Amino acid sequence: MTRDRIGVVEQQVEQVGRLLDRLGSRGRIFFRLERLVLPTPTSFRPESLVGTTLDGRYRLVAHIASGGMGAIFRAEHVYMRKELALKVLRPDLSSLPDIAERFRREAEIAASLEHDNIVRVTDFGRSPEGWLFLSMELLEGESLFDRLRRTGSLTPEEAVSVLVQMCRGLEAAHARGVVHRDLKPENIFLTARPAGLIKILDFGIAKLTDPQIASDTQAGMVVGTPEYLSPEQAMGSAVDGRADVYAVGLIGWRMLAGRHPFRADDARGLLMMQATQPVPSIIEARPDLSAWPGLVTAIGRACAKDVRERHPSAAELRAELEACLGSLDLVPVAPKPSDSRPRASAWTPSGSGAAALPIDAAPTIEATLTLDATVPTPRPVRALRFARRHRLVLALAILAAVLVPTSLSFSRWLEERPVARARALLAADRPEAARDAITPAVLRRPSDARLRVLQGQALHRIQGQAQAAMDAYAAALDLDPRALDATALSDLSQNLAAERKVAERSAKLLARVGPPAVPYVLEAIGQTTGAARLRVLELARDMGVEERVDRLAVYGALLSDPDCEVRRAAVRRLGEIGNPDAAPKLQELAHERRRIKGLFGLPQEVPLCGAAEAEAAARKLTARR
């Protein structure tokens, strides 16, 4: 470190120390929402609000979570019949002007930002009972904090996908003059549907950078979370969008390394490190990332202490990260051509006693040859003249002949990489990683049916994602009716034994596929029982292939099913088929009895449910013989 740099760092340490002493004595450090000076919580019981209606519009259906400021509920708009999330402030905090203003500010700023990667806030108000609330879209999934707590770290592909989407959301915010200032894993939400989409949350301490708009943040006030605070925030200096870029870099570091780059005993020490200590290279924590030099460079630049050394905008950081996602750094570099390669030479005429003429003498050659009209111009000379006259066109043609096939091959290589990566992860039984690897490619190429199929296969293997998997399969069929491969068809046939809603939708998709799905439908008949088998048989009948199975055997087996409605349905179908050979099995059911308690508790035998229908069907079939 140079002497000038040491002097700058010493000045920063002294400045931050004075700032901490000054602000700490006044209680003005806004490290976290929970670290605000709040009154002792009253006996606020969020569960007691479930079932009530706020402001005559929002019915609170369920309590989702609680925090230091209040609670979040699943709610329903009583007029629009639309589900949403409602954040309700603690009643004892609603009367505090600073807290109420921050709450209002979050609603105002977030509502002005319309972007797929920013949570949508739709309303803000105070109920007649005094409850401050804001409504937002209802999200299903988990926060990045919870994902990292569960998995430790993410793969480069997964991390870059999250970072790119964060940058897209920040681009929209920065374009409106809004700096988030509190980006952290807790404020990044990973949605389950659509899978892989991220949402930026909590604009409660966002700053408007428009100098014409007054800001409620005083000079010298430290605002944000220490773990992801930019150096300029730590020193109480003015901030712009590059403060968010720094936070994105630190979040990327955390996702890839599985830990934060700085460790301190308290917030004061962490703030000091953010202000003065450089962020170590991610390779120190993940040596394997040396295979991703572009990603390492992007993270390191975003984490630069000097704001001038960072990416000037979230858009530039996104572009650099997207290049990493395309694995440009893994493309082998062609070796430089050697000087020993054969060189092309110009043809020059020679005769007795004539020396080879240089290319500069070509006009003289041309004049000499044209004096004798009876001597034809040699073909090589004509070719040489044409080449000289049109050398620029020829150079471009040669360049195109070389570059076009190369670029096409390179483009195909880039397109195939996420496909190969997802297939490898699925083969390794890592469906969540496969989903995260393929989702960015789907977002870039939404019209690629193959990517949709792979996305569906990954989602099918994640618990609770059956509907999302069928969304992907349906999208693939919309793009290409022949898109579903053997694995996808097998997935859908397995769903035929699932709950009714999933089974019925899978049946519709298999019916759309048509003949290629027939073997899987027929196989599912033998693998299902009860009501599920009835549904599969109905699908086979709709597809015109029910006759390919032994209907007497499969429907006859259902006559002994414990479900009364299944037995009755099997009886009806055997009667419709009209084969007299089914009569003996129907007669067996007709004579089945079950024991019940009769009058005075005495045992009594009565016909089994469905026996009457079986007897009637058996009589009709016997009469046909």
FENDA-V112500 format. One record per pair of residues at least 24 apart in sequence whose C-alpha atoms are under 8 Angstrom apart, sorted by the first residue. I is the first residue (numbers start at 0). J is the second residue. D is the distance in whole Angstrom. If there is no record, write none. Layout:
i,j,d
I,J,D
I,J,D
This chain:
i,j,d
8,275,6
11,234,8
11,274,7
11,275,7
12,271,7
12,274,8
12,275,7
14,234,7
15,233,7
15,234,6
15,271,7
15,274,7
16,271,8
18,219,7
18,234,7
18,235,8
19,267,7
22,220,7
27,220,7
27,221,8
28,220,7
28,221,5
28,222,7
29,220,8
29,221,6
29,222,5
29,223,6
29,224,8
30,221,7
30,222,6
30,223,5
30,224,5
30,225,6
31,223,6
31,224,5
32,67,8
32,68,8
33,67,6
33,68,8
37,92,8
38,91,8
38,92,8
40,91,8
41,91,7
43,89,7
43,90,8
45,70,7
53,126,6
53,130,8
54,125,7
54,126,5
54,127,6
68,92,7
73,137,7
82,136,8
82,137,7
83,134,7
83,135,6
83,136,5
83,137,4
84,134,6
84,135,5
84,136,6
84,137,5
84,138,8
85,132,7
85,133,6
85,134,4
85,135,6
86,132,5
86,133,5
86,134,6
86,135,8
87,130,7
87,131,6
87,132,4
87,133,7
88,130,7
88,131,5
88,132,6
89,130,8
89,131,8
90,129,7
90,130,6
90,131,8
93,129,7
93,130,7
93,131,6
99,131,8
101,203,6
101,204,7
102,203,6
104,202,8
104,203,6
104,204,8
105,201,7
105,202,5
105,203,4
105,204,7
105,205,8
106,133,6
106,202,8
106,203,8
108,177,8
108,202,7
108,205,8
109,202,6
112,171,7
112,172,6
112,175,8
113,171,8
114,168,6
114,171,7
115,168,7
115,198,7
116,164,6
116,165,7
116,167,7
116,168,5
116,196,7
116,197,6
116,198,4
116,199,6
117,168,6
117,197,8
117,198,5
117,199,5
117,200,7
118,198,6
118,199,6
118,200,6
138,190,6
139,190,6
139,191,6
139,192,7
140,188,7
140,189,6
140,190,4
140,191,5
140,192,8
141,188,6
141,189,5
141,190,7
141,191,8
142,184,7
142,185,6
142,186,7
142,187,6
142,188,4
142,189,6
143,184,5
143,185,6
143,186,8
143,187,5
143,188,6
143,189,6
144,184,5
144,185,5
144,187,8
145,185,8
147,254,7
147,257,7
151,254,8
151,257,5
151,258,8
152,253,8
152,254,5
152,255,5
152,256,6
152,257,4
152,258,8
153,254,6
153,255,6
153,257,8
154,255,7
154,432,8
155,255,7
156,324,6
156,435,7
156,436,6
157,432,7
157,435,5
157,436,6
158,251,7
158,254,6
158,255,7
159,251,8
159,320,6
159,321,8
159,323,8
159,324,6
160,324,8
160,435,8
160,436,8
160,439,6
161,197,7
162,247,7
162,251,7
162,317,8
162,320,8
163,317,5
163,320,6
163,321,7
164,196,8
164,197,7
165,197,7
165,198,8
165,199,7
165,247,8
166,247,8
166,313,5
166,314,7
166,316,7
166,317,6
167,313,7
167,314,7
167,317,7
168,198,8
168,199,7
169,243,8
169,313,6
170,312,8
170,313,6
170,314,6
173,240,6
176,207,5
176,208,5
176,209,6
177,205,6
177,206,6
177,207,5
177,208,6
177,240,8
178,205,5
178,206,5
178,207,6
178,208,7
178,239,6
178,240,6
178,242,8
178,243,7
179,204,7
179,205,4
179,206,6
179,243,7
180,204,7
180,205,6
180,206,7
180,222,7
180,223,6
180,228,8
180,242,7
180,243,6
181,205,7
181,222,8
181,223,5
181,224,6
181,227,7
181,228,7
181,243,8
182,227,7
182,243,7
182,246,6
182,247,7
183,224,8
183,227,6
183,246,7
183,250,7
184,250,7
191,464,8
192,467,6
193,467,7
194,434,8
194,438,7
194,467,8
195,434,7
195,435,6
195,438,6
195,439,8
208,239,7
225,266,6
225,269,6
225,270,6
225,273,8
226,259,8
226,261,8
226,269,7
226,270,8
226,273,8
228,270,8
228,273,7
229,273,7
229,274,7
229,304,8
230,273,5
230,274,4
230,275,7
230,304,6
231,274,7
231,306,8
233,270,6
233,271,8
233,273,7
233,274,6
234,274,7
240,312,7
240,313,7
241,306,7
241,309,7
241,310,7
241,311,6
241,312,6
241,313,8
242,306,8
244,301,6
244,302,8
244,309,8
244,310,7
244,312,7
244,313,6
244,316,8
245,301,5
245,302,5
245,303,7
245,309,8
246,302,8
247,301,7
248,297,8
248,298,5
248,299,7
248,300,8
248,301,5
248,302,5
249,298,8
249,302,6
251,298,7
252,281,6
252,298,7
255,281,8
255,285,7
256,281,7
256,284,6
256,285,6
274,304,8
275,304,8
276,304,8
277,303,7
277,304,6
278,302,6
278,303,7
278,304,8
290,328,8
290,329,7
291,323,7
291,326,8
291,328,6
291,329,7
292,328,7
293,319,8
293,320,8
293,322,8
293,323,6
293,328,6
294,319,8
294,320,7
294,323,6
325,413,6
326,413,7
345,383,7
346,379,7
346,380,7
346,383,8
418,450,7
418,453,8
421,453,7
422,453,8
425,457,7
430,457,5
430,458,7
430,460,6
430,461,6
431,457,7
431,458,8
431,461,7
433,457,6
434,458,7
446,478,7
447,475,8
447,478,8
448,474,8
448,475,5
448,476,7
448,478,6
448,479,6
448,482,6
449,475,7
449,482,7
451,475,5
452,482,7
452,483,6
452,484,8
452,487,7
455,487,8
456,486,7
456,487,6
456,490,8
459,490,7
465,501,7
466,501,7
469,504,8
469,505,7
473,508,7
476,512,8
480,511,8
480,512,7
481,512,7
483,512,8
488,516,6
488,519,7
489,519,6
492,519,6
492,520,6
492,523,6
493,523,7
495,523,7
495,531,7
495,534,8
495,535,7
496,527,6
496,531,5
496,532,8
497,531,8
503,534,8
506,535,8
506,538,7
510,538,7
510,542,7
513,542,7
517,542,8
517,544,8
521,548,7
528,557,8
529,557,6
529,560,6
529,562,7
529,565,6
530,565,6
533,565,8
533,569,8
551,580,8
551,581,6
555,581,8
555,584,7
558,584,8
558,585,8
558,588,7
559,588,8
563,608,6
563,609,6
564,609,8
566,609,6
567,609,5
567,612,7
567,613,8
570,609,8
570,612,7
570,613,6
570,616,7
571,612,8
571,616,8
573,616,8
574,616,6
574,617,8
574,619,8
574,620,7
577,620,6
578,620,7
579,620,5
579,621,6
579,623,7
579,624,7
581,617,8
581,620,8
582,616,8
582,617,5
582,618,8
582,620,6
582,621,7
583,617,7
585,613,5
585,614,7
585,616,7
585,617,6
586,613,7
586,614,6
586,617,6
588,613,6
588,614,8
589,613,5
589,614,5
